[in-house]
């Protein structure tokens, strides 16, 4: 039996001599024996205060926190760092090894009917199911490759849409499950959901409306190497980490902690899913987990609230309150009646949820849908009954808010444009249009908003007092006028755009070219005297730069922007 260290307060541990910690651990811990059969272990320990989690979350993979009790996973390197802190811990049976083969399959048979979804399929059955969906419903379903895992297993999704081979001016929605390979309730529920959407299309009005108006992508299994660690025939022995013993849900770029917050290179699976996000334009989604029952909304990485915190609570309440109507008492009953801000539960860095929200303007949530990570197969249909109405509600929310198409006012061609709500948007909560349609979707809590539309080479446009109601679509198409008003100074190609104009001196200078990184801006009075000269270093993706010209007297001025390619000018009135 491995002896365990006495619990030491974290503040004390951090000041203990390193040699003291090492000597204790060398007497009590044989990590070779712990990890000789697997690259990860599961354990629990107690903390003295929630503040300790800020340190611990950067060392081990925390799975749940209930009061002062922490449940976590670690690979060999992570566990060695953890034991040096001096915590007393308890090794626990791995969640992926608790059920027998009989408990993973339907009672009395080696295989259940494929339409029942009451067992965990083998890896080959999973592939057969996914390809079978596309073969059975080719007009509305196709298999979309995402990539392959480290061990060569397929990362795939299905796309469900009324025009499945065509990109449409519609919101794109993405469900993905089991980035942690031993959290598998969502795996089977996603297979069931695919079947439900396809088999009810054309006969159920609500399902038909969803498929006709939303491009739905579903990836049931994001970490097949972890799930089938024990072999392709069974999920028995499923692991949390991938084949390199890395937690994929700590492996994404983080808004606060940089590109590699876990200290690991991006894994094969991470790169594949990041590329998949780049190649699509998801506006909303969820990733499914187990080990708790909670609707966990952004942010996970920092304590500040999301710009759309009120909307997140509204959508979360709809999901959980619907669950309450169709489940037993006690399901989803923890936290704030089933919902929680991620940071307030426990903080993580490198999570997929924050990555998608911050870098892809995709409202993605973490849905923990079973306290037990690997539930018996006999409970799968019960969990479907508890959740499927909420799953549909959540998809439906992608069709609400403000949406429309942004085009060039002269040519009618769709544009890549930014949609920004002044006084509301922050931390990359603004959204962009997608090509080839120029479509955008801005999900919002009900209220009245001023919305600014801008694109490189175009005059921005502000639309005031846009009314938004919950469960309602506000349609708003916008045409932007190109910056082609002709030269205001000899040698200038065309006008650059300053906004607002007139101004009190604080202006945004919109860039008339893509890819400008270095430029020079000058300001002249109407007598030709130069009053301002500034060299600009511009980020690659910037569409404007902000200038403070508040020291100028009220009057009319000429603003000139010079790049390596051309010169541009515009007139501005300072009030």
FIZA-636033 format. One record per residue (C-alpha): residue number from 1; residue in one letter; x, y, z. Coordinates in steps of 0.25 Angstrom, whole numbers, m for minus. Each point is the difference from the previous one (the first is absolute). Last residue first. Layout:
! FIZA-636033
{k NUM	r a	px X	py Y	pz Z}
...
! end
This chain:
! FIZA-636033
{k 575	r x	px m64	py 280	pz m132}
{k 574	r x	px 11	py m5	pz m9}
{k 573	r x	px m5	py m2	pz m15}
{k 572	r x	px 8	py m10	pz m8}
{k 571	r x	px 4	py m1	pz m14}
{k 570	r x	px 6	py m13	pz m6}
{k 569	r x	px 13	py m4	pz m7}
{k 568	r x	px 6	py m12	pz m6}
{k 567	r x	px 15	py m3	pz m4}
{k 566	r x	px 4	py m13	pz m7}
{k 565	r x	px 8	py m13	pz 1}
{k 564	r x	px 10	py 1	pz 11}
{k 563	r x	px m11	py 7	pz 8}
{k 562	r x	px m3	py 15	pz 2}
{k 561	r x	px m12	py 5	pz 7}
{k 560	r x	px m4	py 15	pz m1}
{k 559	r x	px m10	py 7	pz 9}
{k 558	r x	px m5	py 14	pz m5}
{k 557	r x	px m6	py 9	pz 10}
{k 556	r x	px m12	py 9	pz 2}
{k 555	r x	px m2	py 7	pz 13}
{k 554	r x	px m1	py m1	pz 16}
{k 553	r x	px 15	py 2	pz 5}
{k 552	r x	px 8	py m12	pz 0}
{k 551	r x	px 4	py m7	pz 14}
{k 550	r x	px m11	py m10	pz m1}
{k 549	r x	px 7	py m7	pz m12}
{k 548	r x	px 1	py m14	pz 7}
{k 547	r x	px 1	py m11	pz m10}
{k 546	r x	px m5	py m14	pz m1}
{k 545	r x	px 4	py m9	pz m11}
{k 544	r x	px m9	py m8	pz m9}
{k 543	r x	px m2	py m14	pz m6}
{k 542	r x	px 10	py m7	pz 8}
{k 541	r x	px 3	py m14	pz m4}
{k 540	r x	px 15	py 1	pz m2}
{k 539	r x	px 3	py 9	pz 12}
{k 538	r x	px 3	py 14	pz m4}
{k 537	r x	px 13	py 8	pz 4}
{k 536	r x	px m3	py 15	pz m3}
{k 535	r x	px 10	py 11	pz m2}
{k 534	r x	px m6	py 14	pz 4}
{k 533	r x	px 0	py 14	pz m6}
{k 532	r x	px m9	py 11	pz 5}
{k 531	r x	px m2	py 14	pz m3}
{k 530	r x	px 5	py 2	pz m14}
{k 529	r x	px m3	py 13	pz m6}
{k 528	r x	px m8	py 0	pz m13}
{k 527	r x	px m8	py 12	pz 3}
{k 526	r x	px m13	py m9	pz 1}
{k 525	r x	px 7	py m6	pz 12}
{k 524	r x	px 8	py m13	pz m2}
{k 523	r x	px 0	py m13	pz 7}
{k 522	r x	px 10	py m11	pz m3}
{k 521	r x	px 0	py m16	pz 2}
{k 520	r x	px 11	py m9	pz m4}
{k 519	r x	px m2	py m15	pz m2}
{k 518	r x	px 6	py m13	pz 4}
{k 517	r x	px m8	py m13	pz 1}
{k 516	r x	px m10	py 1	pz m11}
{k 515	r x	px m6	py m14	pz m4}
{k 514	r x	px m13	py 4	pz m7}
{k 513	r x	px m1	py 14	pz m5}
{k 512	r x	px m9	py 12	pz 2}
{k 511	r x	px 3	py 0	pz 15}
{k 510	r x	px m11	py 7	pz 9}
{k 509	r x	px 5	py 12	pz 8}
{k 508	r x	px m7	py m1	pz 13}
{k 507	r x	px m1	py 14	pz 7}
{k 506	r x	px 1	py 7	pz 13}
{k 505	r x	px 0	py 15	pz m3}
{k 504	r x	px m14	py 4	pz 4}
{k 503	r x	px m4	py m5	pz m14}
{k 502	r x	px m9	py 4	pz m12}
{k 501	r x	px 3	py m10	pz m5}
{k 500	r x	px 0	py m13	pz 8}
{k 499	r x	px 7	py m6	pz m6}
{k 498	r x	px 11	py 3	pz m10}
{k 497	r x	px 1	py m7	pz m13}
{k 496	r x	px 11	py 0	pz m10}
{k 495	r x	px m3	py 7	pz m13}
{k 494	r x	px 6	py m5	pz m14}
{k 493	r x	px 13	py m1	pz m7}
{k 492	r x	px 7	py 12	pz 5}
{k 491	r x	px 10	py 7	pz m9}
{k 490	r x	px m7	py 13	pz 0}
{k 489	r x	px m9	py 2	pz 12}
{k 488	r x	px m15	py m3	pz 2}
{k 487	r x	px 0	py m12	pz m8}
{k 486	r x	px m13	py m7	pz m4}
{k 485	r x	px m12	py m4	pz 8}
{k 484	r x	px 4	py m15	pz m2}
{k 483	r x	px 0	py m5	pz 15}
{k 482	r x	px m11	py m11	pz m3}
{k 481	r x	px m14	py 2	pz 6}
{k 480	r x	px m5	py m11	pz 9}
{k 479	r x	px m13	py m7	pz m2}
{k 478	r x	px m7	py m6	pz 12}
{k 477	r x	px m10	py m11	pz 2}
{k 476	r x	px m7	py m1	pz 14}
{k 475	r x	px m10	py m11	pz 3}
{k 474	r x	px m4	py m1	pz 15}
{k 473	r x	px m3	py m14	pz 3}
{k 472	r x	px m8	py m3	pz 13}
{k 471	r x	px 1	py m9	pz 12}
{k 470	r x	px 4	py 11	pz 8}
{k 469	r x	px m2	py 14	pz m5}
{k 468	r x	px 10	py 10	pz m7}
{k 467	r x	px m3	py 14	pz m4}
{k 466	r x	px 10	py 7	pz m8}
{k 465	r x	px 1	py 15	pz 5}
{k 464	r x	px 11	py 5	pz m9}
{k 463	r x	px 6	py m6	pz m13}
{k 462	r x	px 14	py 6	pz m1}
{k 461	r x	px 7	py m2	pz m13}
{k 460	r x	px 15	py 0	pz m3}
{k 459	r x	px 5	py 6	pz m13}
{k 458	r x	px 7	py m11	pz m8}
{k 457	r x	px 14	py m4	pz m4}
{k 456	r x	px 2	py m10	pz 12}
{k 455	r x	px m14	py m4	pz 5}
{k 454	r x	px m9	py 6	pz 11}
{k 453	r x	px m14	py m2	pz 5}
{k 452	r x	px m3	py 7	pz 14}
{k 451	r x	px m13	py m4	pz 8}
{k 450	r x	px m7	py 9	pz 10}
{k 449	r x	px m8	py m10	pz 9}
{k 448	r x	px m14	py m1	pz 6}
{k 447	r x	px m3	py m12	pz 9}
{k 446	r x	px m2	py m15	pz 0}
{k 445	r x	px 13	py m8	pz 3}
{k 444	r x	px 8	py m1	pz m13}
{k 443	r x	px 5	py m10	pz m10}
{k 442	r x	px 7	py 8	pz m12}
{k 441	r x	px m1	py m8	pz m13}
{k 440	r x	px 7	py 4	pz m13}
{k 439	r x	px m2	py m4	pz m15}
{k 438	r x	px 9	py 6	pz m11}
{k 437	r x	px m4	py m12	pz m8}
{k 436	r x	px 14	py m5	pz m5}
{k 435	r x	px 5	py 3	pz 10}
{k 434	r x	px m3	py 2	pz 15}
{k 433	r x	px m3	py 13	pz 7}
{k 432	r x	px 7	py 3	pz 13}
{k 431	r x	px m3	py 1	pz 15}
{k 430	r x	px 2	py 8	pz 12}
{k 429	r x	px 2	py m7	pz 14}
{k 428	r x	px 15	py 1	pz m2}
{k 427	r x	px 3	py 3	pz 14}
{k 426	r x	px m10	py 12	pz 0}
{k 425	r x	px m13	py 4	pz m7}
{k 424	r x	px m10	py 8	pz 8}
{k 423	r x	px 3	py 15	pz 0}
{k 422	r x	px 1	py 0	pz m15}
{k 421	r x	px m6	py m13	pz m7}
{k 420	r x	px 9	py m5	pz m11}
{k 419	r x	px m3	py m7	pz m13}
{k 418	r x	px 13	py m2	pz m8}
{k 417	r x	px m1	py m2	pz m15}
{k 416	r x	px 5	py m10	pz m10}
{k 415	r x	px m9	py 5	pz m12}
{k 414	r x	px m10	py m6	pz m9}
{k 413	r x	px m1	py 6	pz m14}
{k 412	r x	px m11	py 10	pz m4}
{k 411	r x	px 9	py 8	pz m9}
{k 410	r x	px m3	py 14	pz 5}
{k 409	r x	px m5	py m2	pz 14}
{k 408	r x	px 10	py m11	pz 3}
{k 407	r x	px m7	py m10	pz 9}
{k 406	r x	px m3	py m4	pz 14}
{k 405	r x	px m10	py m11	pz 2}
{k 404	r x	px m9	py m3	pz 12}
{k 403	r x	px m2	py m4	pz 14}
{k 402	r x	px m3	py 6	pz 14}
{k 401	r x	px m4	py m9	pz 11}
{k 400	r x	px m7	py m14	pz m3}
{k 399	r x	px 3	py m12	pz m9}
{k 398	r x	px 12	py m5	pz 9}
{k 397	r x	px m11	py m1	pz 12}
{k 396	r x	px m6	py m12	pz m8}
{k 395	r x	px 12	py m8	pz 3}
{k 394	r x	px m1	py 2	pz 15}
{k 393	r x	px m15	py m3	pz m1}
{k 392	r x	px 3	py m13	pz m7}
{k 391	r x	px 10	py m5	pz 10}
{k 390	r x	px m10	py 4	pz 11}
{k 389	r x	px m10	py m9	pz m6}
{k 388	r x	px 10	py m11	pz m1}
{k 387	r x	px 5	py 1	pz 15}
{k 386	r x	px m8	py m8	pz 10}
{k 385	r x	px m5	py m11	pz m10}
{k 384	r x	px 14	py m2	pz m6}
{k 383	r x	px 5	py m1	pz 14}
{k 382	r x	px m10	py m11	pz 2}
{k 381	r x	px 4	py m7	pz m13}
{k 380	r x	px 14	py m1	pz 5}
{k 379	r x	px m3	py m5	pz 14}
{k 378	r x	px 0	py m15	pz m4}
{k 377	r x	px 14	py 2	pz m6}
{k 376	r x	px 6	py 2	pz 13}
{k 375	r x	px 5	py 15	pz 2}
{k 374	r x	px 15	py 3	pz m3}
{k 373	r x	px 3	py 14	pz 6}
{k 372	r x	px m10	py m1	pz 11}
{k 371	r x	px m6	py 13	pz 4}
{k 370	r x	px m6	py 1	pz m14}
{k 369	r x	px m3	py 11	pz m9}
{k 368	r x	px 12	py 10	pz 1}
{k 367	r x	px m3	py 10	pz m12}
{k 366	r x	px 12	py 9	pz m3}
{k 365	r x	px m5	py 12	pz m8}
{k 364	r x	px 3	py 6	pz m14}
{k 363	r x	px m4	py 13	pz m5}
{k 362	r x	px 9	py 1	pz m12}
{k 361	r x	px 7	py 13	pz m2}
{k 360	r x	px 12	py m8	pz m5}
{k 359	r x	px 12	py 5	pz 8}
{k 358	r x	px m7	py 3	pz 14}
{k 357	r x	px m12	py m9	pz 0}
{k 356	r x	px 7	py m12	pz m7}
{k 355	r x	px 12	py 1	pz 9}
{k 354	r x	px m8	py 2	pz 13}
{k 353	r x	px m8	py m13	pz m3}
{k 352	r x	px 12	py m8	pz m4}
{k 351	r x	px 7	py 2	pz 13}
{k 350	r x	px 15	py 4	pz 0}
{k 349	r x	px 0	py 5	pz 15}
{k 348	r x	px m10	py m5	pz 10}
{k 347	r x	px m7	py 7	pz 12}
{k 346	r x	px m9	py m6	pz 10}
{k 345	r x	px m15	py 1	pz 2}
{k 344	r x	px 0	py 15	pz 0}
{k 343	r x	px 9	py 0	pz m12}
{k 342	r x	px m10	py m8	pz m8}
{k 341	r x	px m12	py 9	pz 3}
{k 340	r x	px m10	py m10	pz 5}
{k 339	r x	px m14	py m6	pz m4}
{k 338	r x	px m8	py m12	pz 6}
{k 337	r x	px m8	py 7	pz 11}
{k 336	r x	px 12	py 9	pz 3}
{k 335	r x	px 9	py m11	pz 3}
{k 334	r x	px m7	py m14	pz 2}
{k 333	r x	px m13	py m5	pz m4}
{k 332	r x	px 3	py m5	pz m14}
{k 331	r x	px m7	py m13	pz 3}
{k 330	r x	px m5	py 1	pz 14}
{k 329	r x	px m15	py m4	pz m2}
{k 328	r x	px m2	py m9	pz m12}
{k 327	r x	px 0	py 6	pz m14}
{k 326	r x	px m9	py 6	pz m11}
{k 325	r x	px m5	py 13	pz 6}
{k 324	r x	px 14	py 3	pz 7}
{k 323	r x	px 7	py m1	pz m14}
{k 322	r x	px m8	py 11	pz m5}
{k 321	r x	px 4	py 9	pz 11}
{k 320	r x	px 14	py m4	pz m2}
{k 319	r x	px 1	py 4	pz m15}
{k 318	r x	px m9	py 12	pz 1}
{k 317	r x	px 8	py 5	pz 13}
{k 316	r x	px 13	py m2	pz m8}
{k 315	r x	px m5	py 8	pz m12}
{k 314	r x	px m4	py 12	pz 10}
{k 313	r x	px 13	py m1	pz 8}
{k 312	r x	px 8	py 1	pz m13}
{k 311	r x	px m8	py 11	pz m5}
{k 310	r x	px 2	py 8	pz 13}
{k 309	r x	px 15	py m3	pz m1}
{k 308	r x	px 1	py 5	pz m14}
{k 307	r x	px 12	py 9	pz 2}
{k 306	r x	px 7	py m11	pz 7}
{k 305	r x	px 2	py 2	pz 15}
{k 304	r x	px 14	py 2	pz 6}
{k 303	r x	px 6	py m11	pz 9}
{k 302	r x	px 9	py m6	pz m10}
{k 301	r x	px 3	py m13	pz m7}
{k 300	r x	px m13	py m7	pz 0}
{k 299	r x	px m9	py 11	pz m6}
{k 298	r x	px m10	py m4	pz m5}
{k 297	r x	px m11	py m9	pz 3}
{k 296	r x	px m1	py m13	pz 8}
{k 295	r x	px m14	py m7	pz m1}
{k 294	r x	px 2	py m10	pz 11}
{k 293	r x	px m2	py m14	pz 4}
{k 292	r x	px 14	py m6	pz 4}
{k 291	r x	px 10	py m11	pz m4}
{k 290	r x	px m4	py 1	pz m15}
{k 289	r x	px 3	py 8	pz m12}
{k 288	r x	px m6	py 6	pz m12}
{k 287	r x	px 5	py 11	pz m9}
{k 286	r x	px m11	py 11	pz m4}
{k 285	r x	px m2	py 9	pz m12}
{k 284	r x	px m3	py 13	pz m6}
{k 283	r x	px 4	py 9	pz m11}
{k 282	r x	px 8	py m9	pz m8}
{k 281	r x	px 7	py 5	pz m12}
{k 280	r x	px 8	py m11	pz m6}
{k 279	r x	px 14	py m2	pz m6}
{k 278	r x	px 6	py 6	pz 12}
{k 277	r x	px m8	py m9	pz 10}
{k 276	r x	px 5	py m12	pz m7}
{k 275	r x	px 14	py 5	pz 0}
{k 274	r x	px m1	py 1	pz 15}
{k 273	r x	px m6	py m14	pz 1}
{k 272	r x	px 11	py m6	pz m8}
{k 271	r x	px 11	py 7	pz 8}
{k 270	r x	px m6	py m4	pz 13}
{k 269	r x	px m1	py m15	pz m5}
{k 268	r x	px 15	py 0	pz m4}
{k 267	r x	px 4	py 6	pz 13}
{k 266	r x	px 4	py 14	pz 2}
{k 265	r x	px 13	py 0	pz 7}
{k 264	r x	px 0	py m1	pz 15}
{k 263	r x	px 3	py 10	pz 11}
{k 262	r x	px m15	py 0	pz 4}
{k 261	r x	px m2	py 14	pz m3}
{k 260	r x	px 6	py m1	pz m14}
{k 259	r x	px m6	py 12	pz m9}
{k 258	r x	px m1	py 10	pz 11}
{k 257	r x	px m5	py 0	pz 15}
{k 256	r x	px m11	py 10	pz m1}
{k 255	r x	px m8	py m2	pz m13}
{k 254	r x	px 5	py m15	pz 0}
{k 253	r x	px 5	py m8	pz m12}
{k 252	r x	px m5	py m14	pz 1}
{k 251	r x	px 6	py m12	pz 7}
{k 250	r x	px m7	py 0	pz 14}
{k 249	r x	px m12	py m7	pz m6}
{k 248	r x	px 9	py m10	pz m8}
{k 247	r x	px 5	py m5	pz 14}
{k 246	r x	px 14	py m6	pz m5}
{k 245	r x	px 4	py m15	pz 2}
{k 244	r x	px 6	py m1	pz m14}
{k 243	r x	px m11	py m9	pz m4}
{k 242	r x	px m11	py 10	pz 5}
{k 241	r x	px m4	py 2	pz 14}
{k 240	r x	px m13	py m4	pz 7}
{k 239	r x	px 2	py m15	pz m1}
{k 238	r x	px m10	py m11	pz m4}
{k 237	r x	px 3	py m13	pz 6}
{k 236	r x	px m13	py m6	pz m5}
{k 235	r x	px m4	py 8	pz m13}
{k 234	r x	px 0	py m13	pz m7}
{k 233	r x	px 4	py m7	pz m13}
{k 232	r x	px 10	py 10	pz m5}
{k 231	r x	px 10	py m3	pz 11}
{k 230	r x	px 2	py 4	pz 15}
{k 229	r x	px 3	py 15	pz m4}
{k 228	r x	px m12	py 0	pz m8}
{k 227	r x	px m6	py 13	pz 7}
{k 226	r x	px 14	py 6	pz 1}
{k 225	r x	px 4	py m2	pz m14}
{k 224	r x	px m14	py 4	pz m5}
{k 223	r x	px 1	py 14	pz 6}
{k 222	r x	px m10	py 9	pz m7}
{k 221	r x	px m12	py m10	pz m1}
{k 220	r x	px m14	py 4	pz m3}
{k 219	r x	px 3	py 11	pz m10}
{k 218	r x	px m13	py 7	pz m4}
{k 217	r x	px m1	py 11	pz m11}
{k 216	r x	px m13	py 7	pz m2}
{k 215	r x	px m2	py 10	pz m11}
{k 214	r x	px m12	py 8	pz 5}
{k 213	r x	px m13	py 4	pz m8}
{k 212	r x	px m5	py m12	pz m7}
{k 211	r x	px 5	py m10	pz 11}
{k 210	r x	px m6	py 8	pz 11}
{k 209	r x	px m13	py 2	pz m7}
{k 208	r x	px m1	py m15	pz m4}
{k 207	r x	px 2	py m4	pz 15}
{k 206	r x	px m11	py 10	pz 4}
{k 205	r x	px m10	py m5	pz m10}
{k 204	r x	px 2	py m15	pz 2}
{k 203	r x	px m3	py m8	pz m12}
{k 202	r x	px 10	py 6	pz m10}
{k 201	r x	px 12	py m3	pz 9}
{k 200	r x	px m3	py m9	pz 11}
{k 199	r x	px 9	py m12	pz m3}
{k 198	r x	px 12	py 10	pz m3}
{k 197	r x	px m1	py 8	pz 13}
{k 196	r x	px m3	py m12	pz 9}
{k 195	r x	px 12	py m8	pz m6}
{k 194	r x	px 10	py 11	pz 2}
{k 193	r x	px m6	py 2	pz 14}
{k 192	r x	px 2	py m15	pz 3}
{k 191	r x	px 15	py 1	pz m5}
{k 190	r x	px 1	py 12	pz 9}
{k 189	r x	px m6	py m6	pz 12}
{k 188	r x	px 10	py m12	pz m2}
{k 187	r x	px 12	py 9	pz 1}
{k 186	r x	px m6	py 9	pz 10}
{k 185	r x	px 0	py m11	pz 11}
{k 184	r x	px 14	py m3	pz m3}
{k 183	r x	px 9	py 7	pz 9}
{k 182	r x	px 12	py m9	pz 0}
{k 181	r x	px 7	py 6	pz m13}
{k 180	r x	px 0	py 14	pz 5}
{k 179	r x	px m3	py 8	pz m13}
{k 178	r x	px m13	py m9	pz 2}
{k 177	r x	px m10	py 8	pz m8}
{k 176	r x	px m1	py 10	pz m11}
{k 175	r x	px m13	py 8	pz m4}
{k 174	r x	px 2	py 11	pz m11}
{k 173	r x	px m9	py 10	pz m6}
{k 172	r x	px 1	py 9	pz m13}
{k 171	r x	px m10	py 11	pz m1}
{k 170	r x	px m6	py 2	pz m14}
{k 169	r x	px 4	py 7	pz m13}
{k 168	r x	px 3	py m14	pz m7}
{k 167	r x	px 12	py m8	pz m3}
{k 166	r x	px m4	py m11	pz m10}
{k 165	r x	px 2	py m15	pz 1}
{k 164	r x	px m11	py m2	pz 11}
{k 163	r x	px m11	py 8	pz m6}
{k 162	r x	px m10	py m3	pz 11}
{k 161	r x	px 10	py m1	pz 10}
{k 160	r x	px 7	py m11	pz 9}
{k 159	r x	px 15	py 0	pz 0}
{k 158	r x	px 6	py m13	pz 7}
{k 157	r x	px 13	py 1	pz 7}
{k 156	r x	px 13	py m8	pz m1}
{k 155	r x	px 13	py m2	pz 8}
{k 154	r x	px 5	py m14	pz m5}
{k 153	r x	px 10	py m9	pz 7}
{k 152	r x	px 14	py 1	pz m4}
{k 151	r x	px 7	py m2	pz 13}
{k 150	r x	px 3	py 15	pz 2}
{k 149	r x	px m14	py 3	pz m4}
{k 148	r x	px m5	py 3	pz m14}
{k 147	r x	px m6	py 12	pz m7}
{k 146	r x	px m13	py 8	pz 0}
{k 145	r x	px m7	py m8	pz m11}
{k 144	r x	px m15	py 4	pz m4}
{k 143	r x	px m10	py m12	pz m1}
{k 142	r x	px m12	py 5	pz m8}
{k 141	r x	px m15	py 2	pz 4}
{k 140	r x	px m12	py 7	pz m7}
{k 139	r x	px m2	py m6	pz m14}
{k 138	r x	px 9	py m12	pz 3}
{k 137	r x	px m9	py m6	pz 11}
{k 136	r x	px 2	py m15	pz 1}
{k 135	r x	px 15	py 1	pz m5}
{k 134	r x	px 3	py 12	pz 9}
{k 133	r x	px m5	py m6	pz 12}
{k 132	r x	px 6	py m14	pz m3}
{k 131	r x	px 14	py 7	pz m1}
{k 130	r x	px m2	py 5	pz 15}
{k 129	r x	px m5	py m13	pz 4}
{k 128	r x	px 10	py m9	pz m7}
{k 127	r x	px 11	py 9	pz 7}
{k 126	r x	px m6	py m2	pz 13}
{k 125	r x	px m1	py m15	pz m2}
{k 124	r x	px 15	py 0	pz m4}
{k 123	r x	px 3	py 6	pz 13}
{k 122	r x	px m8	py m9	pz 8}
{k 121	r x	px m14	py 5	pz 5}
{k 120	r x	px m4	py 4	pz 14}
{k 119	r x	px m14	py m4	pz 2}
{k 118	r x	px m15	py 4	pz 0}
{k 117	r x	px 0	py 8	pz m12}
{k 116	r x	px m13	py m6	pz m4}
{k 115	r x	px 1	py 2	pz m15}
{k 114	r x	px 12	py m9	pz m2}
{k 113	r x	px m7	py m11	pz 6}
{k 112	r x	px 8	py m6	pz 12}
{k 111	r x	px 12	py m9	pz 0}
{k 110	r x	px 6	py m11	pz 8}
{k 109	r x	px m14	py m3	pz 6}
{k 108	r x	px m7	py m2	pz 13}
{k 107	r x	px 2	py 13	pz 6}
{k 106	r x	px 5	py 11	pz m9}
{k 105	r x	px 15	py 2	pz m1}
{k 104	r x	px 9	py 8	pz 9}
{k 103	r x	px m5	py m7	pz 13}
{k 102	r x	px 3	py m14	pz m6}
{k 101	r x	px 14	py 5	pz m3}
{k 100	r x	px 2	py 3	pz 14}
{k 99	r x	px 0	py 14	pz 6}
{k 98	r x	px 10	py 7	pz 9}
{k 97	r x	px 12	py 1	pz m10}
{k 96	r x	px m2	py 13	pz m7}
{k 95	r x	px m3	py 7	pz 14}
{k 94	r x	px 15	py m4	pz 4}
{k 93	r x	px m1	py m5	pz 14}
{k 92	r x	px 4	py 11	pz 10}
{k 91	r x	px 14	py 3	pz 7}
{k 90	r x	px m2	py 9	pz 12}
{k 89	r x	px 8	py 12	pz 2}
{k 88	r x	px 8	py 8	pz 12}
{k 87	r x	px 6	py 12	pz m6}
{k 86	r x	px 14	py 3	pz 1}
{k 85	r x	px 3	py 9	pz m12}
{k 84	r x	px 10	py m9	pz m5}
{k 83	r x	px m11	py m10	pz m2}
{k 82	r x	px m6	py 8	pz m11}
{k 81	r x	px 13	py 2	pz m8}
{k 80	r x	px 2	py m15	pz m1}
{k 79	r x	px m14	py m2	pz m4}
{k 78	r x	px 1	py 10	pz m11}
{k 77	r x	px 12	py m8	pz m6}
{k 76	r x	px m6	py m13	pz 2}
{k 75	r x	px m14	py 3	pz m6}
{k 74	r x	px m10	py 7	pz 9}
{k 73	r x	px m15	py m1	pz 2}
{k 72	r x	px m8	py 8	pz 10}
{k 71	r x	px m11	py 0	pz 10}
{k 70	r x	px 0	py 11	pz 11}
{k 69	r x	px m7	py 0	pz 13}
{k 68	r x	px m2	py 14	pz 7}
{k 67	r x	px m14	py 2	pz m4}
{k 66	r x	px m2	py m9	pz m12}
{k 65	r x	px 11	py 3	pz m11}
{k 64	r x	px 0	py m9	pz m13}
{k 63	r x	px 9	py m4	pz m11}
{k 62	r x	px 13	py 7	pz 4}
{k 61	r x	px 11	py m3	pz m10}
{k 60	r x	px 13	py 2	pz 8}
{k 59	r x	px 11	py 11	pz 0}
{k 58	r x	px m6	py 13	pz m4}
{k 57	r x	px m13	py m4	pz 6}
{k 56	r x	px 7	py m1	pz 14}
{k 55	r x	px 5	py 14	pz 0}
{k 54	r x	px m13	py 7	pz m2}
{k 53	r x	px m7	py m11	pz 8}
{k 52	r x	px 7	py 4	pz 13}
{k 51	r x	px m9	py 13	pz 0}
{k 50	r x	px m12	py m10	pz 2}
{k 49	r x	px 4	py m2	pz 15}
{k 48	r x	px 6	py m11	pz 9}
{k 47	r x	px 0	py m10	pz m11}
{k 46	r x	px m3	py m15	pz 1}
{k 45	r x	px 4	py m12	pz m9}
{k 44	r x	px m5	py m9	pz m11}
{k 43	r x	px 7	py m9	pz m10}
{k 42	r x	px m1	py m6	pz m14}
{k 41	r x	px 13	py m5	pz m7}
{k 40	r x	px 6	py 2	pz m14}
{k 39	r x	px 10	py m7	pz m9}
{k 38	r x	px m5	py m14	pz 3}
{k 37	r x	px 5	py m13	pz 4}
{k 36	r x	px 14	py 4	pz 6}
{k 35	r x	px m5	py 13	pz 5}
{k 34	r x	px m2	py m1	pz 15}
{k 33	r x	px 12	py m11	pz 0}
{k 32	r x	px 10	py 10	pz m6}
{k 31	r x	px m5	py 11	pz 8}
{k 30	r x	px 5	py m6	pz 13}
{k 29	r x	px m4	py 10	pz 10}
{k 28	r x	px 2	py m1	pz 15}
{k 27	r x	px 15	py 1	pz 3}
{k 26	r x	px 3	py 8	pz m12}
{k 25	r x	px m11	py 9	pz 3}
{k 24	r x	px 5	py 4	pz 13}
{k 23	r x	px 14	py 3	pz m5}
{k 22	r x	px m5	py 8	pz m11}
{k 21	r x	px m9	py 9	pz 9}
{k 20	r x	px 12	py 3	pz 9}
{k 19	r x	px 9	py 2	pz m11}
{k 18	r x	px m9	py 11	pz m6}
{k 17	r x	px 0	py 8	pz 14}
{k 16	r x	px m14	py 3	pz 4}
{k 15	r x	px m5	py 14	pz m4}
{k 14	r x	px m10	py m4	pz m10}
{k 13	r x	px m5	py m11	pz 10}
{k 12	r x	px m3	py 10	pz 10}
{k 11	r x	px m9	py 8	pz m9}
{k 10	r x	px m6	py m13	pz m5}
{k 9	r x	px m5	py m5	pz 14}
{k 8	r x	px 7	py m13	pz 2}
{k 7	r x	px m8	py m13	pz 0}
{k 6	r x	px 7	py m12	pz 6}
{k 5	r x	px 7	py m8	pz m11}
{k 4	r x	px m6	py m13	pz m5}
{k 3	r x	px 6	py m14	pz 2}
{k 2	r x	px m1	py m9	pz m12}
{k 1	r x	px m5	py m14	pz 3}
! end
